[in-house]
Amino acid sequence: MKKKLIEKPLEYWEEKSYMMVVPPKYDDDFLKTSIERLSQSKYFKVVDTDYEINGVINVKVKYDKEEYDIGFYTGGISVPDYYLYKNFLFTDEEKESLLAAKQAITIFMEFKDDVKKSFQLQLKVANTLIPDLIGVLDESAEKMLPAKWVMMIASSRVLPSARDLFTVQAVQGKHDKVWLHTHGLCRCHTTELEILESDKKHYEQHYNLLSTYAMYLIDKSGLDDPRYNGAYIGRLINGYPVVVTCAPWTDGILEYKKAKLGNIKDRENGHNTRTSIVFLYTSEEEEKNHKLRLVSLYDELWGENPIFFFSDEETNRMRDLARERISYVKESFKDKENAILIKIGLPLKEEGRFEHIWFELLEIKGNKFKCKLTQEPYDIPDMHTGDEDWYTLDDMTDWIIYTKDFAVSPSNAYLLEENR
């Protein structure tokens, strides 16, 4: 009789969100002055403090009418070099400073129901404690956050994207097999996600599928356990709906007879807590009966441009952020070597529905933009590629600036700042 697989308890970095803030230099008196720094914050109000003997400071802050318990302490740090390898978000100088860092301030907190607000608050606390920080290691999501990005998120009126709260890692094994899995979702009161038996040919489509589903779970936080419940998150090239679900790894792994990666042996020391394997449903009957289909079922149907859906919440957030940071577009348009795309929300016949589509920016007059359509719309028959028209800031939902060195979106607009 086979031994029953058991889901292990969450690790500390999964129960709460842990971030390590790297200062430009270490100050032995940091803890003595930390409460004073927090009390001067313009973002939140310190309502209670508690010094513990072991060096951990706990504070209660009031932020947007809610109270949060936050702890922090000082300690050593060693930034993994693979967090920074081939990462254009960091300058060479920043990489050298982070790799040389020996001390950091760890901030930990439990996320409330609005996990994006909690995430932004944690970054506000980090930026308040160390205004000249050189980076933040998001331990729960296993990634490094650039200093300028942290500062931009902390000062923004717009919440961060659900995409900012997790990472998708790809582990490659023999025979071109790839194991995709997330980090950072457990702290968001949901489950980590995985796709087994991906490969080099299809892992990009699987990566997009996994990312879209993870964002869906974050934006729908507060719902019942998502495992075995279907989520309609996209369409294939033939128009067929993409309905995904997930099963606890203890059940889902049994659907794979000979998994090369992510098998039971690979889970002896990790990936054995609240993590779930992603599957497909191809009919309502399958969902009703929890009939799981492998993601590879659709491998020949993704095409060049499969459609994955954003939630209304994410679409509105992207729109607000694009408008908040429109000054970067106006400034970059002065350099004719830059190419700029503007995403416009085009109204459909059905009231309240829009098709969001990319246009090339041709001209700017105040908050009006002359643009050329770059692709055929799906649901607007009287518009075609190459059509030109004027649109306003209220029509805009996103933008991309292509410089000679990199692409810039509202989420990483700090890359355009001088001396970043």
Secondary structure by P-SEA (a helix, b strand, c coil): cccbbbbccccccccbbbbbbbccccccccccaaaaaaaacccccccccccccccbbbbbbbcccbbbbbbbbbbbbbcccccccccccccaaaaaaaaaccbbbbbbbbbccaaaaaaaaaaaaaaaacccccccccccccccccaaaaaaaaaccccccccccbbbbbbbcccbbbbbbccccccccbbbbbccccccccaaaaaaaaaaaaaaaaaacccccccccccccccccccbbbbbbbcccccccccccccccccccccccccccbbbbbbbbccaaaaaacccccccccccccccbbbbbbcaaaaaaaaaaaaaaaaaaaaaaacccbbbbbbbbcccccccbbbbbbbbbccccccbbbbbbcccccccccccccbbbbbcccccccbbbbcccccccccccccccccc
